[in-house]
Amino acid sequence: MPTTSELLHRLDNCTTELEAHRGYLKAMEYCVRALIISHPDPASLTRVWEGIVPRIFDNHLEDSALSAAAMRQGLALLTEQIEAAAHPER
């Protein structure tokens, strides 16, 4: 059985890894935003996105509830950004 010190060390390592992954994901998020904003054909991007979102959900039916909720939140945000780029007058 691990000692308290060992468990705290493992917890610290997990926290460090999560922070690193969060930074990586935030960088990717900003990149995706730039790609959405600068896409040469926003209407086409919207059509493609609308076509793949249901398949994304289908591919992750076995995910945990937390993972599925995070995925839904992320996809909803991306959908909002894609639609806003396609309809800047709104």
LINSULTA-V326364 format. One record per backbone hydrogen bond with DSSP energy under -0.5 kcal/mol. CO is the residue of the C=O (numbers start at 0). NH is the residue of the N-H. Records with the same first field share a line. If there is no record, write none. Layout:
CO: NH ; NH
This chain:
2: 6
3: 7
4: 8
5: 9
6: 10
7: 11
8: 12
9: 13
10: 14
11: 15
12: 16
13: 17
14: 18
15: 19
16: 20
17: 21
18: 22
19: 23
20: 24
21: 25
22: 26
23: 27
24: 28
25: 29
26: 30
27: 31
28: 32
29: 33
30: 34
31: 35
32: 36
33: 37
34: 38
35: 38
40: 44
41: 45
42: 46
43: 47
44: 48
45: 49
46: 50
47: 51
48: 52
49: 53
51: 55
52: 56
53: 57
54: 58
55: 59
56: 59
57: 60
59: 62
63: 67
64: 68
65: 69
66: 70
67: 71
68: 72
69: 73
70: 74
71: 75
72: 76
73: 77
74: 78
75: 79
76: 80
77: 81
78: 82
79: 83
80: 84
81: 85
82: 86
84: 87
86: 89
